[in-house]
């Protein structure tokens, strides 16, 4: 006989699975790949409003610029671009699949201010202007042919009179840009040209004279722009003229480019790491929990399906850190199953019937599962608020994954257990128990552990400050990072000499994984210097190392103001995350000291992980901040489970003192702490060894933080509650 709850749970489960399959498949249509997986460009542009004329000061020129850029990119033919406003004067642009960065930057960055101005015939005034004294009503402009023109600024016509622009073929077979005038433009152009026959009319684009033909007759309908264009350049110019001129100059403050070959490598690495991490979890759960482990693995498979469906439903983008989020979710989702199964084990040990033991196991594990997942979601929410691009992809995946794990662990596995029990197929539930309940005096070692932690924290803080500004990656300090891939092994000295010979000073050369992949980092410079550094680097490597087939597979460039802003937001995200966790834990356990002790433990883990990165010379960047926030959320999980057991034992074992209750609770939870931490650490190791070099430092930071988390949970968090209460009691006395 099936229980009443089973009758409504099954249709819900079937509905969820059906919807998940609908939103998840086919994967290539439902889920978008991030730029780091498919290649492309990520740009953050700043609209320079400082040079606007007085009449435009109160206008929202960023919104005007946004529409013009969208028109240009649409005509450029980019599939599914992202064009979003950020703040008051920034625009985010993502161009999937675009590999010709120079062409894309020219198309996007060109102001495209078209002007038609008469060329002065007064040689005396021209000479006066050349001598540095430009008369009023005139301007001195260089031409594309390196000739200098003195132009009359009165009666200037702008590109606003153009109705259309297209690529055409000139008289000698070279590409030209033909244009057609609007109705109002025809009148104005006819008046100007008709009154100045046999005079030169300069066609000026962004302050450069493209051509200066002689007016032979009155023009009222159309004309051509001649220049030394390639077919591609003429095509891009016609696009910018059709889309219109930008109302203000724009500059690139952040740029990230990923080649398609690196994207494919990242996909392969992500799949490999996911498969190995998942296999480790499956083997452990089946070996250790037998039938219950098979049920948990079934729930984990559905968990992955729910993540994919969530991404598909939300139209979210799957990034390489997002794949890492899936792997971590697999490891962390086991936590809930282990909590339930260990509670069931305790009920069975107390000789309760199987059905009642399973029911009690779910009931007693619920609060710990809920609290531990909520605290991690709090960190993920602040990570989403702080992050951009791939980092938001990680946060999105983590939030969906944790929510899905709550559903699968508490709902799906219960449905399966109820079905097996009601069908009479589950008579007993056997499990391995490789770690029995210990009887260790953890609190008795608190002074030694406080001293050890004090030393670790002092070393970590010292390493952080000793590295100075070099501790930050380009995400936070600004600069230019290029990743090159070679067909044969290369030596650092050879690359360094090539870069130095090309005239690029202060470059840092670093092997990135194998000796066929190298990073070249240069300090932040001005726009033109950045462009020169890119061109010189690529030309020098391809010239001197042609046999090694150098290929630039990734480029990241962050301006100093963007880097400073990202750094500030990163530390704010960590502080807000810690504050949110403190508030939640204190609220749930109704004691501020429990929340404070948990936060002290997670701060301990974050500081130690940061210190290890600094000691190893690893940069602190967006990915490592992502790892630190993940550590903060995960570190508190074990602590909450122990606090939950303390809360329960305080009710059941009233004759024991608080130190005795805490020691008992830590010992009772030791097996769960070791196994859940081990599965998460195994998944992180899979990321470290198989997830690719991009995720290497990210996985290393998680590894240190998770190991530190086991230590701080057992020896710091619980002991600190007693320490705080002793200090508080003394203070009041």
SULKA-V417480 format. One line per field, one symbol per residue. ss: DSSP state (a for helix, b for strand, c for the rest). A space follows every 50 residues. Layout:
ss = ???
This chain:
ss = cccaaaaaaaaaaaaaaaaaaaaaccaaaacbbcaaaacbbbbbbbbccc cccaaaccccaaaaaaaaaaaaaaaacccccbbbbbcccbbbbbbbcccc aaaaaaaaaccccbbbbbbcccaaaaaaaacccccccbbbbbbccccbbb bbccccbbaaabbbbbbbbcccccbbbbbbbcaaaaaaaaaaaacccccb bbbbbccbbbbbbbcccccccbbbbcccccaaaaaaaaaaaaaccccccb bbbbbbbbcaaaaaaaaaaaaaaaaaaaaaaaaaaaaaacaaaaaaaaaa aaaaaaaaaaaaaaccbbcaaaaaaaaaaaaaaaaaaaaaaaaaaaaaac cccaaaaaaaaaaaaaaaaaaaaaaaaaaaaaaaaacccaaaaaaaaaaa aaaaaaaaaaaaaaaaaaaaaaccccccccccccccccccccaaaaaaaa aaaaaaaaaaaaaaaacaaaabcaaaacbbbbbbbccccccaaaaaaaaa accccccbbbbcccccbbbbbbccccaaaaaaaaaaaaaaaaaacaaacc bbbbbbbbcaaaaaaaaaaaaaaaaaaaaaaaaaaaaaaccaaaaaaaaa aaaaaaaaaaaaaaaccccbcaaaaaaaaaaaaaaaaaaaaaaaaaaaaa aacccccaaaaaaaaaaacaaaaaaaaaaaaaaaaaaaaaccaaaaaaaa aaaaaaaaaaaaaaaaaaaaaaaaaaaaaaaac
